[in-house]
Amino acid sequence: MKRRVILMGPPGGGKGTQAKSLSEAMGVPHISTGDMLRAARRDGTELGKKADAFISAGQLVPDELVNGIVAERLSQEKDGFLLDGYPRTVAQADSLAASGQSIDAVVLIDVADEKLVDRIVGRLSCPCGRVYHVRTMPPAVAGKCDACGSDLVQRSDDKEDVVRARLLAYHGQTQPLVDYYQKLGLLHRIDGDGSVEFVFEQIRKALEF
């Protein structure tokens, strides 16, 4: 039986990059809440149809539906998984436990808020999908994409006041969950302030694979 792992981390903490590498290295699927909702809607499951009604109306999918879709999706995985974006609350963690899914480890990528603000606020994006950073990865010509020459922009959700509000919300939502898994002895805190390779190696050692 392969590992069943939850991956947590703040916006701008590098969770997405690590999730891809970890999924490949561990040989388990990377499953995000967004992926599960899209799959349930695409497959036309009963829960997927109910979720679609909320999403189509521009509303948040209620917890009970998200919990059901997660349980439905994870029941298909007998050889482990890397769960990303769920649970987000203690109530969701309780629901996950009640569904019969035992979790082997919870990885929390930790980065100081000021580091995160610097990372995110300095980002510049191109419509072609390339992302730069004004200090650590600037374009060859200021304000222009190296690949296509388009003007680079700062996304509205990358502005400092928005980033700080997102981080405040993240901490408020996540801290009870951190305490929850800490008490269960499942939490591994990882220093996310380093290279991608450095962070990955810390996670690999913590998970012992």
LINTA-V309801 format. One record per pair of residues at least 6 apart in sequence whose C-alpha atoms are under 8 Angstrom apart, sorted by the first residue. I is the first residue (numbers start at 1). GAP is how many residues later the second one is. Records with the same first field share a line. If there is no record, write none. Layout:
# LINTA-V309801
I: GAP + GAP
This chain:
# LINTA-V309801
1: 77 + 78 + 79
2: 24 + 26 + 77 + 78 + 79
3: 23 + 25 + 76 + 77 + 78 + 101 + 102
4: 76 + 77 + 78 + 79 + 98 + 99 + 100 + 101
5: 75 + 76 + 77 + 78 + 98 + 99 + 100 + 101 + 102
6: 76 + 77 + 78 + 80 + 97 + 99 + 100 + 101
7: 8 + 12 + 75 + 76 + 77 + 78 + 99 + 100 + 101 + 102
8: 7 + 76 + 77 + 98 + 99 + 100 + 101
9: 6 + 99 + 100 + 101
10: 99 + 100 + 101 + 157 + 160
11: 105 + 155 + 156
12: 104 + 107 + 108
13: 96 + 97 + 98 + 103 + 179
14: 95 + 178 + 182
15: 94
17: 179
18: 178 + 181 + 182
19: 11 + 63 + 65
20: 10
21: 179
22: 60 + 178
23: 6 + 7 + 58 + 59
26: 183
28: 51 + 52 + 53 + 54
29: 51 + 52 + 53
30: 51 + 52 + 53 + 54
31: 50 + 51 + 52 + 53
32: 51 + 52 + 53 + 54
33: 33 + 37 + 51 + 52 + 53
36: 33 + 34 + 37
37: 11 + 14 + 29 + 32
39: 9
40: 7 + 8 + 9 + 29
41: 7 + 8 + 10 + 11
42: 6
47: 18 + 21 + 22
48: 21
50: 15
51: 10 + 14 + 15
54: 6 + 7
55: 6
63: 29
67: 25 + 28 + 29
71: 25 + 28
74: 27
86: 6
87: 6 + 9
88: 85 + 86 + 89
89: 84 + 85 + 87 + 88
90: 86 + 87 + 90
93: 84
103: 83
104: 82
105: 81 + 82 + 83 + 102
106: 75 + 80 + 81 + 82
107: 80 + 81 + 82 + 83 + 96
108: 79 + 80 + 81 + 82
109: 80 + 81 + 82 + 83
110: 79 + 80 + 81 + 82 + 83
111: 80 + 81 + 82
112: 81
113: 54
115: 78
117: 43 + 46 + 47
119: 14
120: 38 + 39 + 43
121: 33 + 37 + 38 + 39 + 42
122: 11 + 12 + 13
123: 8 + 9 + 10 + 11 + 31 + 35
124: 7 + 8 + 9 + 10 + 28 + 29 + 30 + 31
125: 6 + 7 + 27 + 28 + 29 + 30
126: 19 + 24 + 25 + 26 + 27
127: 23 + 25
128: 20
130: 15
132: 6 + 7
133: 6
139: 6 + 7
140: 6
143: 8 + 9 + 10
144: 6 + 7 + 8
145: 6 + 7
156: 6
157: 6
178: 9
181: 6
188: 18
190: 9 + 12 + 13
191: 8 + 11
192: 7
193: 6
